[in-house]
């Protein structure tokens, strides 16, 4: 007995190799200098790459718009951004992951430079963050089904609360703090992160048509990675600029109340220069 195929017929989607190449080239020209610039002391080559990324990405957007108007299948359907909900979600993801990456970066370096932790000890100290994120991510779906999109402000509230707690803890723990003092705020912050990321992606995907789900699934990780690179680049320039400046290093040391071991990291600090040998 034969059963007829009654699935709706849809036309085959065509590849967009030109759009893929333009997007890859533009993102490479943008992200590579941001990641490597400070380490290489911003040579003219990287500055030229950064400047060239803008026109390449503009050409990419113009090409994708033209392809879409002609009935093609662009890598990035620009019509997605006509939906305010999608645009706000993508912008929020960009800002959030830029902030998150720079935050993890500065916490790790503060533990190592400010308190003299080894890289291993700093990593173990921040493990509660990863544990909280993993546990909350498993439970995020259940929580979202019960309270809907209110899980997003809940996650952000926990995340922000942990940052406020760390802001009070860091100046008060003394020269050589135990990693135990960071466990609770990092667990709470990780839980907030786990309750936010997956529901945010689900909320963004819910705003698009099924035909565009694949494009959005590829766009969101790209937005996250570019946001992370931009956040790290900006905060890295500011952070290491302060470290290399004696006055800035003194401010950072005053904030974290470091031990004398920091003088080996920030030898030009006014506090270190005033300390007895």
Buried (B, 14 or more C-beta within 10 A) or exposed (E): EEEEEEEEEEEEEEEBEBBBEBBEBBBEBBBBBBBBBBEEEBEEEBEEBBEBBEEBBEBBBEBBBEBBEEEBBBBBBBBBEEBEEBBEBBEBBBBBBBBBBBBBBBBBBBBBBBBBBEEEBBBEBBBBBBBBBEBBBEEBEEBBEEEEEEBBEBBBBBBEBBBEBBEEBBEEBEEEBEBEBBBBBBBBBBBBBBBBBBBBBBBBBEBBEEEBEEBBEEBBEBBBBBBBBBBBBEBBBEBBEBBEBBEBBBEBBEEBBBBEBBBEBBEBBBBBEEEEE
